[in-house]
Amino acid sequence: MKVKIFDEEHESDLEKMVNDFLKDNDIDVIEIKYQVAISVCGEDQLYCFSAMIIYN
């Protein structure tokens, strides 16, 4: 069993990275976990979109 972790600032970038990984690799996906983290720095909101693919 292996894992691959992706971390992007924009959800569309995360989607592209995950889709590219799945398309380019002949793997047996066990599970995909998704998470969003939000923080505030002054008046800015910072987002972190991440996914972990567990696969064989």
mmCIF file as Biopython writes it, N, C-alpha, C and O atoms, coordinates in Angstrom:
data_model
#
loop_
_atom_site.group_PDB
_atom_site.id
_atom_site.type_symbol
_atom_site.label_atom_id
_atom_site.label_alt_id
_atom_site.label_comp_id
_atom_site.label_asym_id
_atom_site.label_entity_id
_atom_site.label_seq_id
_atom_site.pdbx_PDB_ins_code
_atom_site.Cartn_x
_atom_site.Cartn_y
_atom_site.Cartn_z
_atom_site.occupancy
_atom_site.B_iso_or_equiv
_atom_site.auth_seq_id
_atom_site.auth_asym_id
_atom_site.pdbx_PDB_model_num
ATOM 1   N N  . MET A ? 1  ? 0.843   -1.169 0.000   1.0 0.0 1  A 1 
ATOM 2   C CA . MET A ? 1  ? 0.000   0.000  0.000   1.0 0.0 1  A 1 
ATOM 3   C C  . MET A ? 1  ? 0.891   1.236  0.000   1.0 0.0 1  A 1 
ATOM 4   O O  . MET A ? 1  ? 1.924   1.271  0.669   1.0 0.0 1  A 1 
ATOM 5   N N  . LYS A ? 2  ? 0.480   2.243  -0.754  1.0 0.0 2  A 1 
ATOM 6   C CA . LYS A ? 2  ? 1.227   3.495  -0.843  1.0 0.0 2  A 1 
ATOM 7   C C  . LYS A ? 2  ? 0.256   4.667  -0.716  1.0 0.0 2  A 1 
ATOM 8   O O  . LYS A ? 2  ? -0.959  4.500  -0.820  1.0 0.0 2  A 1 
ATOM 9   N N  . VAL A ? 3  ? 0.820   5.864  -0.489  1.0 0.0 3  A 1 
ATOM 10  C CA . VAL A ? 3  ? 0.012   7.084  -0.466  1.0 0.0 3  A 1 
ATOM 11  C C  . VAL A ? 3  ? 0.673   8.137  -1.348  1.0 0.0 3  A 1 
ATOM 12  O O  . VAL A ? 3  ? 1.890   8.142  -1.535  1.0 0.0 3  A 1 
ATOM 13  N N  . LYS A ? 4  ? -0.142  9.013  -1.874  1.0 0.0 4  A 1 
ATOM 14  C CA . LYS A ? 4  ? 0.329   10.186 -2.623  1.0 0.0 4  A 1 
ATOM 15  C C  . LYS A ? 4  ? -0.458  11.372 -2.086  1.0 0.0 4  A 1 
ATOM 16  O O  . LYS A ? 4  ? -1.685  11.324 -2.010  1.0 0.0 4  A 1 
ATOM 17  N N  . ILE A ? 5  ? 0.245   12.435 -1.716  1.0 0.0 5  A 1 
ATOM 18  C CA . ILE A ? 5  ? -0.400  13.610 -1.132  1.0 0.0 5  A 1 
ATOM 19  C C  . ILE A ? 5  ? -0.228  14.795 -2.069  1.0 0.0 5  A 1 
ATOM 20  O O  . ILE A ? 5  ? 0.856   15.039 -2.599  1.0 0.0 5  A 1 
ATOM 21  N N  . PHE A ? 6  ? -1.315  15.522 -2.262  1.0 0.0 6  A 1 
ATOM 22  C CA . PHE A ? 6  ? -1.334  16.725 -3.086  1.0 0.0 6  A 1 
ATOM 23  C C  . PHE A ? 6  ? -1.758  17.894 -2.217  1.0 0.0 6  A 1 
ATOM 24  O O  . PHE A ? 6  ? -2.607  17.743 -1.339  1.0 0.0 6  A 1 
ATOM 25  N N  . ASP A ? 7  ? -1.168  19.064 -2.458  1.0 0.0 7  A 1 
ATOM 26  C CA . ASP A ? 7  ? -1.482  20.271 -1.691  1.0 0.0 7  A 1 
ATOM 27  C C  . ASP A ? 7  ? -1.430  21.458 -2.651  1.0 0.0 7  A 1 
ATOM 28  O O  . ASP A ? 7  ? -0.383  21.762 -3.222  1.0 0.0 7  A 1 
ATOM 29  N N  . GLU A ? 8  ? -2.566  22.119 -2.820  1.0 0.0 8  A 1 
ATOM 30  C CA . GLU A ? 8  ? -2.644  23.235 -3.764  1.0 0.0 8  A 1 
ATOM 31  C C  . GLU A ? 8  ? -3.397  24.411 -3.147  1.0 0.0 8  A 1 
ATOM 32  O O  . GLU A ? 8  ? -4.171  24.236 -2.206  1.0 0.0 8  A 1 
ATOM 33  N N  . GLU A ? 9  ? -3.169  25.602 -3.678  1.0 0.0 9  A 1 
ATOM 34  C CA . GLU A ? 9  ? -3.846  26.803 -3.188  1.0 0.0 9  A 1 
ATOM 35  C C  . GLU A ? 9  ? -5.220  26.993 -3.807  1.0 0.0 9  A 1 
ATOM 36  O O  . GLU A ? 9  ? -6.056  27.705 -3.251  1.0 0.0 9  A 1 
ATOM 37  N N  . HIS A ? 10 ? -5.465  26.360 -4.958  1.0 0.0 10 A 1 
ATOM 38  C CA . HIS A ? 10 ? -6.749  26.496 -5.649  1.0 0.0 10 A 1 
ATOM 39  C C  . HIS A ? 10 ? -7.331  25.116 -5.894  1.0 0.0 10 A 1 
ATOM 40  O O  . HIS A ? 10 ? -6.612  24.182 -6.248  1.0 0.0 10 A 1 
ATOM 41  N N  . GLU A ? 11 ? -8.642  24.994 -5.703  1.0 0.0 11 A 1 
ATOM 42  C CA . GLU A ? 11 ? -9.275  23.683 -5.851  1.0 0.0 11 A 1 
ATOM 43  C C  . GLU A ? 11 ? -9.177  23.147 -7.272  1.0 0.0 11 A 1 
ATOM 44  O O  . GLU A ? 11 ? -9.074  21.936 -7.468  1.0 0.0 11 A 1 
ATOM 45  N N  . SER A ? 12 ? -9.206  24.020 -8.257  1.0 0.0 12 A 1 
ATOM 46  C CA . SER A ? 12 ? -9.082  23.542 -9.642  1.0 0.0 12 A 1 
ATOM 47  C C  . SER A ? 12 ? -7.688  22.971 -9.908  1.0 0.0 12 A 1 
ATOM 48  O O  . SER A ? 12 ? -7.545  22.024 -10.682 1.0 0.0 12 A 1 
ATOM 49  N N  . ASP A ? 13 ? -6.655  23.544 -9.268  1.0 0.0 13 A 1 
ATOM 50  C CA . ASP A ? 13 ? -5.299  23.002 -9.401  1.0 0.0 13 A 1 
ATOM 51  C C  . ASP A ? 13 ? -5.207  21.617 -8.762  1.0 0.0 13 A 1 
ATOM 52  O O  . ASP A ? 13 ? -4.571  20.716 -9.309  1.0 0.0 13 A 1 
ATOM 53  N N  . LEU A ? 14 ? -5.843  21.454 -7.606  1.0 0.0 14 A 1 
ATOM 54  C CA . LEU A ? 14 ? -5.856  20.155 -6.946  1.0 0.0 14 A 1 
ATOM 55  C C  . LEU A ? 14 ? -6.572  19.119 -7.805  1.0 0.0 14 A 1 
ATOM 56  O O  . LEU A ? 14 ? -6.103  17.991 -7.955  1.0 0.0 14 A 1 
ATOM 57  N N  . GLU A ? 15 ? -7.693  19.507 -8.359  1.0 0.0 15 A 1 
ATOM 58  C CA . GLU A ? 15 ? -8.452  18.605 -9.224  1.0 0.0 15 A 1 
ATOM 59  C C  . GLU A ? 15 ? -7.606  18.140 -10.408 1.0 0.0 15 A 1 
ATOM 60  O O  . GLU A ? 15 ? -7.604  16.958 -10.750 1.0 0.0 15 A 1 
ATOM 61  N N  . LYS A ? 16 ? -6.892  19.071 -11.029 1.0 0.0 16 A 1 
ATOM 62  C CA . LYS A ? 16 ? -6.045  18.729 -12.172 1.0 0.0 16 A 1 
ATOM 63  C C  . LYS A ? 16 ? -4.917  17.791 -11.760 1.0 0.0 16 A 1 
ATOM 64  O O  . LYS A ? 16 ? -4.642  16.811 -12.453 1.0 0.0 16 A 1 
ATOM 65  N N  . MET A ? 17 ? -4.268  18.079 -10.649 1.0 0.0 17 A 1 
ATOM 66  C CA . MET A ? 17 ? -3.159  17.240 -10.187 1.0 0.0 17 A 1 
ATOM 67  C C  . MET A ? 17 ? -3.622  15.819 -9.880  1.0 0.0 17 A 1 
ATOM 68  O O  . MET A ? 17 ? -2.958  14.854 -10.258 1.0 0.0 17 A 1 
ATOM 69  N N  . VAL A ? 18 ? -4.756  15.686 -9.199  1.0 0.0 18 A 1 
ATOM 70  C CA . VAL A ? 18 ? -5.275  14.362 -8.860  1.0 0.0 18 A 1 
ATOM 71  C C  . VAL A ? 18 ? -5.685  13.620 -10.125 1.0 0.0 18 A 1 
ATOM 72  O O  . VAL A ? 18 ? -5.348  12.448 -10.291 1.0 0.0 18 A 1 
ATOM 73  N N  . ASN A ? 19 ? -6.404  14.288 -11.015 1.0 0.0 19 A 1 
ATOM 74  C CA . ASN A ? 19 ? -6.824  13.642 -12.260 1.0 0.0 19 A 1 
ATOM 75  C C  . ASN A ? 19 ? -5.638  13.220 -13.113 1.0 0.0 19 A 1 
ATOM 76  O O  . ASN A ? 19 ? -5.653  12.137 -13.698 1.0 0.0 19 A 1 
ATOM 77  N N  . ASP A ? 20 ? -4.616  14.058 -13.193 1.0 0.0 20 A 1 
ATOM 78  C CA . ASP A ? 20 ? -3.415  13.705 -13.955 1.0 0.0 20 A 1 
ATOM 79  C C  . ASP A ? 20 ? -2.709  12.490 -13.348 1.0 0.0 20 A 1 
ATOM 80  O O  . ASP A ? 20 ? -2.264  11.601 -14.073 1.0 0.0 20 A 1 
ATOM 81  N N  . PHE A ? 21 ? -2.610  12.456 -12.029 1.0 0.0 21 A 1 
ATOM 82  C CA . PHE A ? 21 ? -1.970  11.328 -11.355 1.0 0.0 21 A 1 
ATOM 83  C C  . PHE A ? 21 ? -2.737  10.035 -11.635 1.0 0.0 21 A 1 
ATOM 84  O O  . PHE A ? 21 ? -2.134  9.004  -11.932 1.0 0.0 21 A 1 
ATOM 85  N N  . LEU A ? 22 ? -4.059  10.092 -11.541 1.0 0.0 22 A 1 
ATOM 86  C CA . LEU A ? 22 ? -4.879  8.903  -11.770 1.0 0.0 22 A 1 
ATOM 87  C C  . LEU A ? 22 ? -4.800  8.450  -13.231 1.0 0.0 22 A 1 
ATOM 88  O O  . LEU A ? 22 ? -4.784  7.252  -13.515 1.0 0.0 22 A 1 
ATOM 89  N N  . LYS A ? 23 ? -4.750  9.408  -14.146 1.0 0.0 23 A 1 
ATOM 90  C CA . LYS A ? 23 ? -4.682  9.089  -15.577 1.0 0.0 23 A 1 
ATOM 91  C C  . LYS A ? 23 ? -3.329  8.496  -15.954 1.0 0.0 23 A 1 
ATOM 92  O O  . LYS A ? 23 ? -3.261  7.577  -16.770 1.0 0.0 23 A 1 
ATOM 93  N N  . ASP A ? 24 ? -2.250  9.014  -15.367 1.0 0.0 24 A 1 
ATOM 94  C CA . ASP A ? 24 ? -0.895  8.631  -15.750 1.0 0.0 24 A 1 
ATOM 95  C C  . ASP A ? 24 ? -0.374  7.371  -15.051 1.0 0.0 24 A 1 
ATOM 96  O O  . ASP A ? 24 ? 0.684   6.858  -15.415 1.0 0.0 24 A 1 
ATOM 97  N N  . ASN A ? 25 ? -1.107  6.868  -14.053 1.0 0.0 25 A 1 
ATOM 98  C CA . ASN A ? 25 ? -0.637  5.722  -13.291 1.0 0.0 25 A 1 
ATOM 99  C C  . ASN A ? 25 ? -1.682  4.618  -13.290 1.0 0.0 25 A 1 
ATOM 100 O O  . ASN A ? 25 ? -2.868  4.863  -13.070 1.0 0.0 25 A 1 
ATOM 101 N N  . ASP A ? 26 ? -1.226  3.414  -13.537 1.0 0.0 26 A 1 
ATOM 102 C CA . ASP A ? 26 ? -2.113  2.250  -13.501 1.0 0.0 26 A 1 
ATOM 103 C C  . ASP A ? 26 ? -2.108  1.714  -12.071 1.0 0.0 26 A 1 
ATOM 104 O O  . ASP A ? 26 ? -1.311  0.843  -11.722 1.0 0.0 26 A 1 
ATOM 105 N N  . ILE A ? 27 ? -3.016  2.256  -11.247 1.0 0.0 27 A 1 
ATOM 106 C CA . ILE A ? 27 ? -3.042  1.912  -9.825  1.0 0.0 27 A 1 
ATOM 107 C C  . ILE A ? 27 ? -4.430  1.440  -9.424  1.0 0.0 27 A 1 
ATOM 108 O O  . ILE A ? 27 ? -5.418  1.686  -10.115 1.0 0.0 27 A 1 
ATOM 109 N N  . ASP A ? 28 ? -4.474  0.756  -8.288  1.0 0.0 28 A 1 
ATOM 110 C CA . ASP A ? 28 ? -5.724  0.320  -7.684  1.0 0.0 28 A 1 
ATOM 111 C C  . ASP A ? 28 ? -6.008  1.260  -6.510  1.0 0.0 28 A 1 
ATOM 112 O O  . ASP A ? 28 ? -5.416  1.119  -5.440  1.0 0.0 28 A 1 
ATOM 113 N N  . VAL A ? 29 ? -6.913  2.215  -6.715  1.0 0.0 29 A 1 
ATOM 114 C CA . VAL A ? 29 ? -7.217  3.212  -5.683  1.0 0.0 29 A 1 
ATOM 115 C C  . VAL A ? 29 ? -8.054  2.564  -4.582  1.0 0.0 29 A 1 
ATOM 116 O O  . VAL A ? 29 ? -9.082  1.942  -4.847  1.0 0.0 29 A 1 
ATOM 117 N N  . ILE A ? 30 ? -7.595  2.722  -3.352  1.0 0.0 30 A 1 
ATOM 118 C CA . ILE A ? 30 ? -8.332  2.223  -2.196  1.0 0.0 30 A 1 
ATOM 119 C C  . ILE A ? 30 ? -9.250  3.313  -1.657  1.0 0.0 30 A 1 
ATOM 120 O O  . ILE A ? 30 ? -10.420 3.069  -1.361  1.0 0.0 30 A 1 
ATOM 121 N N  . GLU A ? 31 ? -8.698  4.526  -1.534  1.0 0.0 31 A 1 
ATOM 122 C CA . GLU A ? 31 ? -9.481  5.625  -0.976  1.0 0.0 31 A 1 
ATOM 123 C C  . GLU A ? 31 ? -8.834  6.959  -1.348  1.0 0.0 31 A 1 
ATOM 124 O O  . GLU A ? 31 ? -7.618  7.051  -1.520  1.0 0.0 31 A 1 
ATOM 125 N N  . ILE A ? 32 ? -9.668  7.983  -1.467  1.0 0.0 32 A 1 
ATOM 126 C CA . ILE A ? 32 ? -9.181  9.349  -1.648  1.0 0.0 32 A 1 
ATOM 127 C C  . ILE A ? 32 ? -9.773  10.193 -0.531  1.0 0.0 32 A 1 
ATOM 128 O O  . ILE A ? 32 ? -10.991 10.255 -0.366  1.0 0.0 32 A 1 
ATOM 129 N N  . LYS A ? 33 ? -8.904  10.840 0.232   1.0 0.0 33 A 1 
ATOM 130 C CA . LYS A ? 33 ? -9.341  11.727 1.315   1.0 0.0 33 A 1 
ATOM 131 C C  . LYS A ? 33 ? -9.074  13.164 0.882   1.0 0.0 33 A 1 
ATOM 132 O O  . LYS A ? 33 ? -8.038  13.470 0.291   1.0 0.0 33 A 1 
ATOM 133 N N  . TYR A ? 34 ? -10.032 14.037 1.191   1.0 0.0 34 A 1 
ATOM 134 C CA . TYR A ? 34 ? -9.983  15.435 0.753   1.0 0.0 34 A 1 
ATOM 135 C C  . TYR A ? 34 ? -10.125 16.330 1.963   1.0 0.0 34 A 1 
ATOM 136 O O  . TYR A ? 34 ? -10.867 16.013 2.893   1.0 0.0 34 A 1 
ATOM 137 N N  . GLN A ? 35 ? -9.408  17.462 1.957   1.0 0.0 35 A 1 
ATOM 138 C CA . GLN A ? 35 ? -9.477  18.378 3.092   1.0 0.0 35 A 1 
ATOM 139 C C  . GLN A ? 35 ? -9.268  19.813 2.619   1.0 0.0 35 A 1 
ATOM 140 O O  . GLN A ? 35 ? -8.521  20.068 1.674   1.0 0.0 35 A 1 
ATOM 141 N N  . VAL A ? 36 ? -9.940  20.739 3.291   1.0 0.0 36 A 1 
ATOM 142 C CA . VAL A ? 36 ? -9.759  22.163 3.031   1.0 0.0 36 A 1 
ATOM 143 C C  . VAL A ? 36 ? -9.410  22.837 4.356   1.0 0.0 36 A 1 
ATOM 144 O O  . VAL A ? 36 ? -10.072 22.617 5.370   1.0 0.0 36 A 1 
ATOM 145 N N  . ALA A ? 37 ? -8.374  23.650 4.332   1.0 0.0 37 A 1 
ATOM 146 C CA . ALA A ? 37 ? -7.989  24.437 5.502   1.0 0.0 37 A 1 
ATOM 147 C C  . ALA A ? 37 ? -8.054  25.909 5.115   1.0 0.0 37 A 1 
ATOM 148 O O  . ALA A ? 37 ? -7.636  26.299 4.025   1.0 0.0 37 A 1 
ATOM 149 N N  . ILE A ? 38 ? -8.582  26.716 6.026   1.0 0.0 38 A 1 
ATOM 150 C CA . ILE A ? 38 ? -8.721  28.152 5.788   1.0 0.0 38 A 1 
ATOM 151 C C  . ILE A ? 38 ? -8.092  28.893 6.961   1.0 0.0 38 A 1 
ATOM 152 O O  . ILE A ? 38 ? -8.322  28.556 8.123   1.0 0.0 38 A 1 
ATOM 153 N N  . SER A ? 39 ? -7.300  29.902 6.639   1.0 0.0 39 A 1 
ATOM 154 C CA . SER A ? 39 ? -6.755  30.753 7.694   1.0 0.0 39 A 1 
ATOM 155 C C  . SER A ? 39 ? -6.893  32.204 7.263   1.0 0.0 39 A 1 
ATOM 156 O O  . SER A ? 39 ? -7.021  32.506 6.076   1.0 0.0 39 A 1 
ATOM 157 N N  . VAL A ? 40 ? -6.864  33.086 8.232   1.0 0.0 40 A 1 
ATOM 158 C CA . VAL A ? 40 ? -6.996  34.515 7.968   1.0 0.0 40 A 1 
ATOM 159 C C  . VAL A ? 40 ? -5.698  35.192 8.380   1.0 0.0 40 A 1 
ATOM 160 O O  . VAL A ? 40 ? -5.196  35.005 9.488   1.0 0.0 40 A 1 
ATOM 161 N N  . CYS A ? 41 ? -5.173  35.982 7.455   1.0 0.0 41 A 1 
ATOM 162 C CA . CYS A ? 41 ? -3.947  36.737 7.712   1.0 0.0 41 A 1 
ATOM 163 C C  . CYS A ? 41 ? -4.253  38.192 7.360   1.0 0.0 41 A 1 
ATOM 164 O O  . CYS A ? 41 ? -4.248  38.566 6.188   1.0 0.0 41 A 1 
ATOM 165 N N  . GLY A ? 42 ? -4.517  39.002 8.370   1.0 0.0 42 A 1 
ATOM 166 C CA . GLY A ? 42 ? -4.950  40.377 8.121   1.0 0.0 42 A 1 
ATOM 167 C C  . GLY A ? 42 ? -6.314  40.357 7.463   1.0 0.0 42 A 1 
ATOM 168 O O  . GLY A ? 42 ? -7.267  39.810 8.017   1.0 0.0 42 A 1 
ATOM 169 N N  . GLU A ? 43 ? -6.412  40.947 6.290   1.0 0.0 43 A 1 
ATOM 170 C CA . GLU A ? 43 ? -7.679  40.947 5.553   1.0 0.0 43 A 1 
ATOM 171 C C  . GLU A ? 43 ? -7.741  39.832 4.515   1.0 0.0 43 A 1 
ATOM 172 O O  . GLU A ? 43 ? -8.752  39.686 3.828   1.0 0.0 43 A 1 
ATOM 173 N N  . ASP A ? 44 ? -6.675  39.044 4.390   1.0 0.0 44 A 1 
ATOM 174 C CA . ASP A ? 44 ? -6.620  37.975 3.401   1.0 0.0 44 A 1 
ATOM 175 C C  . ASP A ? 44 ? -7.082  36.648 3.990   1.0 0.0 44 A 1 
ATOM 176 O O  . ASP A ? 44 ? -6.790  36.331 5.143   1.0 0.0 44 A 1 
ATOM 177 N N  . GLN A ? 45 ? -7.802  35.882 3.189   1.0 0.0 45 A 1 
ATOM 178 C CA . GLN A ? 45 ? -8.155  34.516 3.535   1.0 0.0 45 A 1 
ATOM 179 C C  . GLN A ? 45 ? -7.268  33.594 2.711   1.0 0.0 45 A 1 
ATOM 180 O O  . GLN A ? 45 ? -7.179  33.731 1.491   1.0 0.0 45 A 1 
ATOM 181 N N  . LEU A ? 46 ? -6.620  32.665 3.376   1.0 0.0 46 A 1 
ATOM 182 C CA . LEU A ? 46 ? -5.731  31.727 2.706   1.0 0.0 46 A 1 
ATOM 183 C C  . LEU A ? 46 ? -6.361  30.342 2.732   1.0 0.0 46 A 1 
ATOM 184 O O  . LEU A ? 46 ? -6.779  29.859 3.785   1.0 0.0 46 A 1 
ATOM 185 N N  . TYR A ? 47 ? -6.425  29.712 1.576   1.0 0.0 47 A 1 
ATOM 186 C CA . TYR A ? 47 ? -7.023  28.388 1.456   1.0 0.0 47 A 1 
ATOM 187 C C  . TYR A ? 47 ? -5.937  27.373 1.120   1.0 0.0 47 A 1 
ATOM 188 O O  . TYR A ? 47 ? -4.986  27.673 0.398   1.0 0.0 47 A 1 
ATOM 189 N N  . CYS A ? 48 ? -6.094  26.184 1.651   1.0 0.0 48 A 1 
ATOM 190 C CA . CYS A ? 48 ? -5.212  25.077 1.327   1.0 0.0 48 A 1 
ATOM 191 C C  . CYS A ? 48 ? -6.105  23.874 1.017   1.0 0.0 48 A 1 
ATOM 192 O O  . CYS A ? 48 ? -6.810  23.374 1.894   1.0 0.0 48 A 1 
ATOM 193 N N  . PHE A ? 49 ? -6.071  23.424 -0.212  1.0 0.0 49 A 1 
ATOM 194 C CA . PHE A ? 49 ? -6.848  22.267 -0.652  1.0 0.0 49 A 1 
ATOM 195 C C  . PHE A ? 49 ? -5.886  21.089 -0.759  1.0 0.0 49 A 1 
ATOM 196 O O  . PHE A ? 49 ? -4.864  21.173 -1.440  1.0 0.0 49 A 1 
ATOM 197 N N  . SER A ? 50 ? -6.214  20.002 -0.089  1.0 0.0 50 A 1 
ATOM 198 C CA . SER A ? 50 ? -5.312  18.853 -0.130  1.0 0.0 50 A 1 
ATOM 199 C C  . SER A ? 50 ? -6.097  17.561 -0.318  1.0 0.0 50 A 1 
ATOM 200 O O  . SER A ? 50 ? -7.276  17.464 0.024   1.0 0.0 50 A 1 
ATOM 201 N N  . ALA A ? 51 ? -5.407  16.583 -0.867  1.0 0.0 51 A 1 
ATOM 202 C CA . ALA A ? 51 ? -5.976  15.263 -1.064  1.0 0.0 51 A 1 
ATOM 203 C C  . ALA A ? 51 ? -4.899  14.224 -0.843  1.0 0.0 51 A 1 
ATOM 204 O O  . ALA A ? 51 ? -3.728  14.435 -1.159  1.0 0.0 51 A 1 
ATOM 205 N N  . MET A ? 52 ? -5.322  13.097 -0.295  1.0 0.0 52 A 1 
ATOM 206 C CA . MET A ? 52 ? -4.429  11.974 -0.125  1.0 0.0 52 A 1 
ATOM 207 C C  . MET A ? 52 ? -5.048  10.767 -0.818  1.0 0.0 52 A 1 
ATOM 208 O O  . MET A ? 52 ? -6.185  10.387 -0.542  1.0 0.0 52 A 1 
ATOM 209 N N  . ILE A ? 53 ? -4.285  10.181 -1.712  1.0 0.0 53 A 1 
ATOM 210 C CA . ILE A ? 53 ? -4.745  8.992  -2.426  1.0 0.0 53 A 1 
ATOM 211 C C  . ILE A ? 53 ? -4.032  7.797  -1.795  1.0 0.0 53 A 1 
ATOM 212 O O  . ILE A ? 53 ? -2.803  7.755  -1.734  1.0 0.0 53 A 1 
ATOM 213 N N  . ILE A ? 54 ? -4.814  6.838  -1.332  1.0 0.0 54 A 1 
ATOM 214 C CA . ILE A ? 54 ? -4.285  5.585  -0.806  1.0 0.0 54 A 1 
ATOM 215 C C  . ILE A ? 54 ? -4.495  4.544  -1.901  1.0 0.0 54 A 1 
ATOM 216 O O  . ILE A ? 54 ? -5.611  4.363  -2.389  1.0 0.0 54 A 1 
ATOM 217 N N  . TYR A ? 55 ? -3.416  3.862  -2.283  1.0 0.0 55 A 1 
ATOM 218 C CA . TYR A ? 55 ? -3.512  2.955  -3.425  1.0 0.0 55 A 1 
ATOM 219 C C  . TYR A ? 55 ? -2.547  1.784  -3.310  1.0 0.0 55 A 1 
ATOM 220 O O  . TYR A ? 55 ? -1.620  1.794  -2.501  1.0 0.0 55 A 1 
ATOM 221 N N  . ASN A ? 56 ? -2.783  0.799  -4.122  1.0 0.0 56 A 1 
ATOM 222 C CA . ASN A ? 56 ? -1.866  -0.347 -4.264  1.0 0.0 56 A 1 
ATOM 223 C C  . ASN A ? 56 ? -1.161  -0.224 -5.597  1.0 0.0 56 A 1 
ATOM 224 O O  . ASN A ? 56 ? -0.339  -1.074 -5.941  1.0 0.0 56 A 1 
#
